[in-house]
Amino acid sequence: MTEESFSNTSHLSAAMTTEESDDVQTTATTTMSSSRGTDFYFACAVVVIGVVGAAGNGLILYAMIASKQHKKHFLIFNQNVFDLSSCLLLVIIYTLKLCNIHLTGMLGYWMCMLLLSENLLWCSYTGSVINLMIITVERYLVVVHRTWSNRNLRNWMKISAAVFAWIGAIAHNMAVAFSTSAVVDGVCYGYVMWKNRVAEVAHAIWTFVSFYFIVVCIFCFCYGRILAVVRHQASVMAVHDAASRAQVPQQMQTSVIKTMILVSAFFVVTWTPNDVYYLTVNVKSNLTLLDGGYYATMFISCMYTCANPFIYATKFDPVRRVLVRLIPCKKQSADGSIIMVATATHRTTENIN
């Protein structure tokens, strides 16, 4: 397989013209890539990112289950499930693209609609964004409106919100993908078969506002209020004798808040270039999704799900403690000999005479 053959299979790398028949207008972008091999190397890099991210998110999910945090922080657990599914789908989808499959029949159609069009991947990405907004609002209610949340916030509400993130994301992306994707001459063209130019631009603006602008506004408002309340509580506790008794739960709450602030901030940093670029491409028809800007912004956004596990591993205390116990380390005994300590099992190897 050559680099050129992969370039021909990517739904984004096709040069399509605008066709009109009755009331349907098919639109797509023209390839502007400076090198046919760019998308090949991009796909290889994405597969590597997906493998690393899947391994990292798998460890985080294990650590949350082992530390019983998957029940206490169900929404955060659900966020990691989204990240794991995104990484697995990255590996599957871009491996299929590298295989240069000629699509035929019903199998080819469904492979295009679900995988090669990146439909399922965007379902996972969108669900992750929705779930991240839900976590932000939940943290806001728990910290800023503590009395109200203790009285009214129930586990079934969190579970329902998590289910909504999955159902809402799948329903939205399935509707768009199936109406704007098609198989032409054995090649999958995803998200390019718009009925008309107005529908394409309207969807781009709605997507940018709903899944980026509103998300950033929620992050800024909620976490701004949370930080203000936490600082106030810390100053009050410092002058009360009961501060020592509240220290442990307060530290746990702070750990959760710090973790989610970092995850949210990292989302903004990594997805801003891609969201802005996608909006610009759809509003200005002379631009393309197949130049250096697209590959750069998409690569940065893929780093989001890959790097998230490192944030949880370093900032979320219960997860960090479980992961540390999995790492064998060396401990020096009193007589100077080295004893291997298996921290995962909390057992010290004894010297056998």
VEXTI-710777 format. One record per residue (C-alpha): residue number from 0; x, y, z. Coordinates in steps of 0.2 Angstrom, whole numbers, plus 5000, padded with zeros to 4 digits. Layout:
# residues N
nr=NUM; c1=X; c2=Y; c3=Z
...
***
This chain:
# residues 353
nr=0; c1=5000; c2=5000; c3=5000
nr=1; c1=5007; c2=5017; c3=4995
nr=2; c1=5004; c2=5034; c3=5003
nr=3; c1=4994; c2=5039; c3=4988
nr=4; c1=4982; c2=5025; c3=4990
nr=5; c1=4977; c2=5030; c3=5007
nr=6; c1=4975; c2=5048; c3=5001
nr=7; c1=4962; c2=5042; c3=4989
nr=8; c1=4951; c2=5033; c3=5003
nr=9; c1=4950; c2=5047; c3=5016
nr=10; c1=4933; c2=5055; c3=5015
nr=11; c1=4941; c2=5072; c3=5018
nr=12; c1=4954; c2=5070; c3=5004
nr=13; c1=4942; c2=5069; c3=4990
nr=14; c1=4941; c2=5083; c3=4977
nr=15; c1=4922; c2=5084; c3=4973
nr=16; c1=4913; c2=5097; c3=4963
nr=17; c1=4896; c2=5105; c3=4966
nr=18; c1=4881; c2=5096; c3=4957
nr=19; c1=4863; c2=5102; c3=4956
nr=20; c1=4848; c2=5091; c3=4953
nr=21; c1=4831; c2=5097; c3=4957
nr=22; c1=4832; c2=5103; c3=4975
nr=23; c1=4848; c2=5094; c3=4980
nr=24; c1=4865; c2=5102; c3=4979
nr=25; c1=4880; c2=5092; c3=4984
nr=26; c1=4895; c2=5101; c3=4991
nr=27; c1=4912; c2=5097; c3=4996
nr=28; c1=4929; c2=5103; c3=4998
nr=29; c1=4944; c2=5102; c3=4986
nr=30; c1=4960; c2=5095; c3=4991
nr=31; c1=4973; c2=5108; c3=4995
nr=32; c1=4986; c2=5097; c3=5004
nr=33; c1=5004; c2=5101; c3=4999
nr=34; c1=5008; c2=5083; c3=4999
nr=35; c1=4998; c2=5067; c3=4996
nr=36; c1=5007; c2=5058; c3=5010
nr=37; c1=5002; c2=5071; c3=5023
nr=38; c1=4985; c2=5062; c3=5027
nr=39; c1=4994; c2=5045; c3=5028
nr=40; c1=5007; c2=5051; c3=5041
nr=41; c1=4993; c2=5060; c3=5050
nr=42; c1=4983; c2=5044; c3=5051
nr=43; c1=4998; c2=5034; c3=5058
nr=44; c1=5001; c2=5047; c3=5071
nr=45; c1=4983; c2=5047; c3=5076
nr=46; c1=4983; c2=5028; c3=5078
nr=47; c1=4998; c2=5029; c3=5090
nr=48; c1=4989; c2=5043; c3=5100
nr=49; c1=4974; c2=5032; c3=5101
nr=50; c1=4984; c2=5017; c3=5107
nr=51; c1=4993; c2=5027; c3=5121
nr=52; c1=4976; c2=5036; c3=5126
nr=53; c1=4967; c2=5019; c3=5127
nr=54; c1=4980; c2=5012; c3=5138
nr=55; c1=4980; c2=5027; c3=5149
nr=56; c1=4962; c2=5028; c3=5151
nr=57; c1=4960; c2=5010; c3=5154
nr=58; c1=4972; c2=5012; c3=5169
nr=59; c1=4962; c2=5027; c3=5175
nr=60; c1=4946; c2=5017; c3=5174
nr=61; c1=4954; c2=5002; c3=5184
nr=62; c1=4961; c2=5014; c3=5197
nr=63; c1=4943; c2=5022; c3=5199
nr=64; c1=4935; c2=5005; c3=5201
nr=65; c1=4949; c2=4999; c3=5213
nr=66; c1=4947; c2=5015; c3=5224
nr=67; c1=4928; c2=5014; c3=5224
nr=68; c1=4927; c2=5031; c3=5216
nr=69; c1=4917; c2=5025; c3=5201
nr=70; c1=4902; c2=5025; c3=5212
nr=71; c1=4906; c2=5041; c3=5222
nr=72; c1=4911; c2=5051; c3=5206
nr=73; c1=4900; c2=5042; c3=5193
nr=74; c1=4900; c2=5057; c3=5181
nr=75; c1=4919; c2=5058; c3=5181
nr=76; c1=4920; c2=5039; c3=5178
nr=77; c1=4908; c2=5041; c3=5164
nr=78; c1=4920; c2=5055; c3=5157
nr=79; c1=4934; c2=5042; c3=5157
nr=80; c1=4923; c2=5030; c3=5148
nr=81; c1=4920; c2=5043; c3=5134
nr=82; c1=4939; c2=5046; c3=5133
nr=83; c1=4942; c2=5027; c3=5132
nr=84; c1=4929; c2=5024; c3=5118
nr=85; c1=4936; c2=5039; c3=5109
nr=86; c1=4954; c2=5032; c3=5109
nr=87; c1=4948; c2=5015; c3=5104
nr=88; c1=4938; c2=5022; c3=5089
nr=89; c1=4953; c2=5033; c3=5084
nr=90; c1=4963; c2=5017; c3=5082
nr=91; c1=4949; c2=5007; c3=5073
nr=92; c1=4944; c2=5020; c3=5061
nr=93; c1=4961; c2=5026; c3=5056
nr=94; c1=4968; c2=5009; c3=5054
nr=95; c1=4953; c2=5005; c3=5042
nr=96; c1=4958; c2=5021; c3=5033
nr=97; c1=4975; c2=5015; c3=5031
nr=98; c1=4969; c2=4998; c3=5024
nr=99; c1=4962; c2=5007; c3=5008
nr=100; c1=4946; c2=4997; c3=5008
nr=101; c1=4935; c2=4998; c3=4993
nr=102; c1=4917; c2=4999; c3=4999
nr=103; c1=4903; c2=4989; c3=4991
nr=104; c1=4886; c2=4983; c3=4996
nr=105; c1=4877; c2=4985; c3=5013
nr=106; c1=4893; c2=4981; c3=5022
nr=107; c1=4902; c2=4995; c3=5014
nr=108; c1=4888; c2=5007; c3=5017
nr=109; c1=4887; c2=5004; c3=5035
nr=110; c1=4906; c2=5004; c3=5037
nr=111; c1=4905; c2=5021; c3=5029
nr=112; c1=4890; c2=5028; c3=5039
nr=113; c1=4897; c2=5022; c3=5056
nr=114; c1=4916; c2=5021; c3=5055
nr=115; c1=4925; c2=5029; c3=5040
nr=116; c1=4914; c2=5044; c3=5041
nr=117; c1=4920; c2=5046; c3=5059
nr=118; c1=4902; c2=5046; c3=5065
nr=119; c1=4904; c2=5035; c3=5080
nr=120; c1=4920; c2=5045; c3=5084
nr=121; c1=4911; c2=5061; c3=5084
nr=122; c1=4897; c2=5053; c3=5094
nr=123; c1=4910; c2=5049; c3=5108
nr=124; c1=4918; c2=5067; c3=5107
nr=125; c1=4901; c2=5076; c3=5108
nr=126; c1=4895; c2=5065; c3=5122
nr=127; c1=4912; c2=5069; c3=5131
nr=128; c1=4908; c2=5088; c3=5129
nr=129; c1=4891; c2=5086; c3=5135
nr=130; c1=4896; c2=5076; c3=5150
nr=131; c1=4910; c2=5088; c3=5154
nr=132; c1=4897; c2=5102; c3=5155
nr=133; c1=4886; c2=5091; c3=5167
nr=134; c1=4901; c2=5088; c3=5178
nr=135; c1=4905; c2=5107; c3=5179
nr=136; c1=4887; c2=5111; c3=5184
nr=137; c1=4886; c2=5097; c3=5196
nr=138; c1=4902; c2=5103; c3=5205
nr=139; c1=4895; c2=5121; c3=5205
nr=140; c1=4879; c2=5115; c3=5214
nr=141; c1=4889; c2=5104; c3=5226
nr=142; c1=4901; c2=5118; c3=5231
nr=143; c1=4891; c2=5135; c3=5228
nr=144; c1=4874; c2=5128; c3=5233
nr=145; c1=4879; c2=5115; c3=5245
nr=146; c1=4863; c2=5115; c3=5255
nr=147; c1=4852; c2=5114; c3=5240
nr=148; c1=4862; c2=5100; c3=5232
nr=149; c1=4862; c2=5090; c3=5248
nr=150; c1=4843; c2=5091; c3=5249
nr=151; c1=4839; c2=5089; c3=5231
nr=152; c1=4853; c2=5081; c3=5221
nr=153; c1=4851; c2=5062; c3=5220
nr=154; c1=4861; c2=5048; c3=5212
nr=155; c1=4847; c2=5044; c3=5199
nr=156; c1=4849; c2=5062; c3=5193
nr=157; c1=4868; c2=5060; c3=5189
nr=158; c1=4864; c2=5043; c3=5181
nr=159; c1=4851; c2=5051; c3=5170
nr=160; c1=4862; c2=5065; c3=5165
nr=161; c1=4876; c2=5053; c3=5160
nr=162; c1=4863; c2=5043; c3=5150
nr=163; c1=4857; c2=5059; c3=5142
nr=164; c1=4875; c2=5063; c3=5137
nr=165; c1=4876; c2=5046; c3=5127
nr=166; c1=4859; c2=5047; c3=5120
nr=167; c1=4860; c2=5066; c3=5115
nr=168; c1=4877; c2=5064; c3=5107
nr=169; c1=4872; c2=5048; c3=5097
nr=170; c1=4855; c2=5055; c3=5091
nr=171; c1=4863; c2=5072; c3=5085
nr=172; c1=4878; c2=5064; c3=5076
nr=173; c1=4868; c2=5050; c3=5068
nr=174; c1=4855; c2=5062; c3=5061
nr=175; c1=4869; c2=5073; c3=5053
nr=176; c1=4880; c2=5059; c3=5047
nr=177; c1=4867; c2=5048; c3=5039
nr=178; c1=4860; c2=5064; c3=5030
nr=179; c1=4877; c2=5071; c3=5024
nr=180; c1=4887; c2=5055; c3=5020
nr=181; c1=4888; c2=5043; c3=5005
nr=182; c1=4898; c2=5030; c3=4997
nr=183; c1=4903; c2=5035; c3=4979
nr=184; c1=4914; c2=5024; c3=4968
nr=185; c1=4919; c2=5013; c3=4983
nr=186; c1=4925; c2=5029; c3=4993
nr=187; c1=4916; c2=5035; c3=5009
nr=188; c1=4912; c2=5054; c3=5009
nr=189; c1=4907; c2=5059; c3=5027
nr=190; c1=4899; c2=5075; c3=5032
nr=191; c1=4900; c2=5083; c3=5015
nr=192; c1=4884; c2=5079; c3=5006
nr=193; c1=4874; c2=5095; c3=5012
nr=194; c1=4857; c2=5099; c3=5004
nr=195; c1=4862; c2=5117; c3=5001
nr=196; c1=4875; c2=5129; c3=5007
nr=197; c1=4863; c2=5137; c3=5020
nr=198; c1=4861; c2=5121; c3=5029
nr=199; c1=4880; c2=5118; c3=5029
nr=200; c1=4884; c2=5135; c3=5036
nr=201; c1=4869; c2=5135; c3=5049
nr=202; c1=4875; c2=5118; c3=5056
nr=203; c1=4893; c2=5124; c3=5057
nr=204; c1=4887; c2=5140; c3=5067
nr=205; c1=4876; c2=5130; c3=5078
nr=206; c1=4889; c2=5117; c3=5082
nr=207; c1=4902; c2=5130; c3=5086
nr=208; c1=4890; c2=5139; c3=5098
nr=209; c1=4882; c2=5124; c3=5106
nr=210; c1=4898; c2=5113; c3=5109
nr=211; c1=4911; c2=5127; c3=5111
nr=212; c1=4905; c2=5144; c3=5115
nr=213; c1=4892; c2=5139; c3=5128
nr=214; c1=4904; c2=5126; c3=5135
nr=215; c1=4917; c2=5139; c3=5138
nr=216; c1=4905; c2=5151; c3=5146
nr=217; c1=4899; c2=5137; c3=5158
nr=218; c1=4917; c2=5133; c3=5162
nr=219; c1=4921; c2=5151; c3=5166
nr=220; c1=4906; c2=5155; c3=5176
nr=221; c1=4905; c2=5139; c3=5186
nr=222; c1=4923; c2=5137; c3=5190
nr=223; c1=4925; c2=5155; c3=5194
nr=224; c1=4911; c2=5154; c3=5207
nr=225; c1=4918; c2=5138; c3=5214
nr=226; c1=4936; c2=5145; c3=5216
nr=227; c1=4928; c2=5160; c3=5225
nr=228; c1=4918; c2=5149; c3=5237
nr=229; c1=4933; c2=5138; c3=5241
nr=230; c1=4944; c2=5152; c3=5245
nr=231; c1=4931; c2=5159; c3=5257
nr=232; c1=4928; c2=5142; c3=5265
nr=233; c1=4947; c2=5140; c3=5267
nr=234; c1=4948; c2=5157; c3=5276
nr=235; c1=4934; c2=5153; c3=5288
nr=236; c1=4940; c2=5136; c3=5292
nr=237; c1=4957; c2=5142; c3=5296
nr=238; c1=4950; c2=5151; c3=5312
nr=239; c1=4939; c2=5137; c3=5318
nr=240; c1=4944; c2=5122; c3=5329
nr=241; c1=4933; c2=5111; c3=5318
nr=242; c1=4944; c2=5114; c3=5303
nr=243; c1=4955; c2=5098; c3=5307
nr=244; c1=4939; c2=5087; c3=5307
nr=245; c1=4934; c2=5094; c3=5290
nr=246; c1=4951; c2=5093; c3=5283
nr=247; c1=4950; c2=5076; c3=5274
nr=248; c1=4934; c2=5078; c3=5265
nr=249; c1=4939; c2=5096; c3=5261
nr=250; c1=4955; c2=5090; c3=5253
nr=251; c1=4945; c2=5077; c3=5243
nr=252; c1=4934; c2=5090; c3=5236
nr=253; c1=4948; c2=5101; c3=5232
nr=254; c1=4957; c2=5087; c3=5223
nr=255; c1=4941; c2=5084; c3=5212
nr=256; c1=4939; c2=5102; c3=5208
nr=257; c1=4958; c2=5104; c3=5203
nr=258; c1=4956; c2=5089; c3=5192
nr=259; c1=4941; c2=5095; c3=5183
nr=260; c1=4947; c2=5112; c3=5181
nr=261; c1=4963; c2=5106; c3=5173
nr=262; c1=4953; c2=5094; c3=5162
nr=263; c1=4941; c2=5108; c3=5157
nr=264; c1=4955; c2=5120; c3=5153
nr=265; c1=4964; c2=5107; c3=5143
nr=266; c1=4949; c2=5104; c3=5133
nr=267; c1=4948; c2=5123; c3=5129
nr=268; c1=4966; c2=5124; c3=5124
nr=269; c1=4966; c2=5108; c3=5113
nr=270; c1=4949; c2=5111; c3=5105
nr=271; c1=4949; c2=5129; c3=5102
nr=272; c1=4960; c2=5128; c3=5086
nr=273; c1=4949; c2=5114; c3=5078
nr=274; c1=4932; c2=5122; c3=5082
nr=275; c1=4938; c2=5139; c3=5076
nr=276; c1=4945; c2=5132; c3=5060
nr=277; c1=4930; c2=5121; c3=5057
nr=278; c1=4918; c2=5136; c3=5058
nr=279; c1=4930; c2=5146; c3=5047
nr=280; c1=4930; c2=5133; c3=5034
nr=281; c1=4912; c2=5131; c3=5033
nr=282; c1=4908; c2=5149; c3=5033
nr=283; c1=4921; c2=5153; c3=5019
nr=284; c1=4919; c2=5141; c3=5005
nr=285; c1=4936; c2=5145; c3=4998
nr=286; c1=4945; c2=5136; c3=5012
nr=287; c1=4948; c2=5117; c3=5014
nr=288; c1=4948; c2=5104; c3=5027
nr=289; c1=4963; c2=5097; c3=5018
nr=290; c1=4978; c2=5108; c3=5021
nr=291; c1=4991; c2=5110; c3=5035
nr=292; c1=4979; c2=5120; c3=5046
nr=293; c1=4967; c2=5105; c3=5047
nr=294; c1=4980; c2=5092; c3=5051
nr=295; c1=4988; c2=5103; c3=5064
nr=296; c1=4971; c2=5107; c3=5073
nr=297; c1=4965; c2=5090; c3=5072
nr=298; c1=4981; c2=5083; c3=5079
nr=299; c1=4980; c2=5095; c3=5094
nr=300; c1=4962; c2=5090; c3=5097
nr=301; c1=4967; c2=5071; c3=5097
nr=302; c1=4979; c2=5075; c3=5111
nr=303; c1=4965; c2=5079; c3=5123
nr=304; c1=4959; c2=5061; c3=5126
nr=305; c1=4977; c2=5055; c3=5126
nr=306; c1=4983; c2=5067; c3=5139
nr=307; c1=4968; c2=5067; c3=5150
nr=308; c1=4974; c2=5051; c3=5160
nr=309; c1=4990; c2=5060; c3=5165
nr=310; c1=4979; c2=5074; c3=5173
nr=311; c1=4969; c2=5061; c3=5183
nr=312; c1=4985; c2=5051; c3=5188
nr=313; c1=4993; c2=5066; c3=5195
nr=314; c1=4979; c2=5077; c3=5202
nr=315; c1=4965; c2=5065; c3=5207
nr=316; c1=4972; c2=5058; c3=5224
nr=317; c1=4962; c2=5042; c3=5225
nr=318; c1=4967; c2=5037; c3=5207
nr=319; c1=4985; c2=5042; c3=5210
nr=320; c1=4986; c2=5031; c3=5226
nr=321; c1=4980; c2=5016; c3=5217
nr=322; c1=4992; c2=5019; c3=5202
nr=323; c1=5007; c2=5021; c3=5214
nr=324; c1=5003; c2=5005; c3=5222
nr=325; c1=5005; c2=4996; c3=5205
nr=326; c1=5023; c2=5002; c3=5203
nr=327; c1=5037; c2=4991; c3=5210
nr=328; c1=5050; c2=5002; c3=5219
nr=329; c1=5066; c2=4999; c3=5229
nr=330; c1=5068; c2=5001; c3=5247
nr=331; c1=5084; c2=5002; c3=5257
nr=332; c1=5085; c2=4991; c3=5273
nr=333; c1=5094; c2=4996; c3=5289
nr=334; c1=5109; c2=4986; c3=5285
nr=335; c1=5111; c2=4994; c3=5268
nr=336; c1=5104; c2=4979; c3=5257
nr=337; c1=5091; c2=4982; c3=5244
nr=338; c1=5074; c2=4975; c3=5247
nr=339; c1=5061; c2=4975; c3=5232
nr=340; c1=5045; c2=4981; c3=5238
nr=341; c1=5029; c2=4976; c3=5228
nr=342; c1=5018; c2=4991; c3=5232
nr=343; c1=5004; c2=4984; c3=5223
nr=344; c1=5002; c2=4970; c3=5235
nr=345; c1=5010; c2=4978; c3=5250
nr=346; c1=5021; c2=4964; c3=5253
nr=347; c1=5040; c2=4965; c3=5256
nr=348; c1=5051; c2=4952; c3=5249
nr=349; c1=5061; c2=4943; c3=5263
nr=350; c1=5079; c2=4937; c3=5260
nr=351; c1=5080; c2=4918; c3=5260
nr=352; c1=5095; c2=4911; c3=5269
***
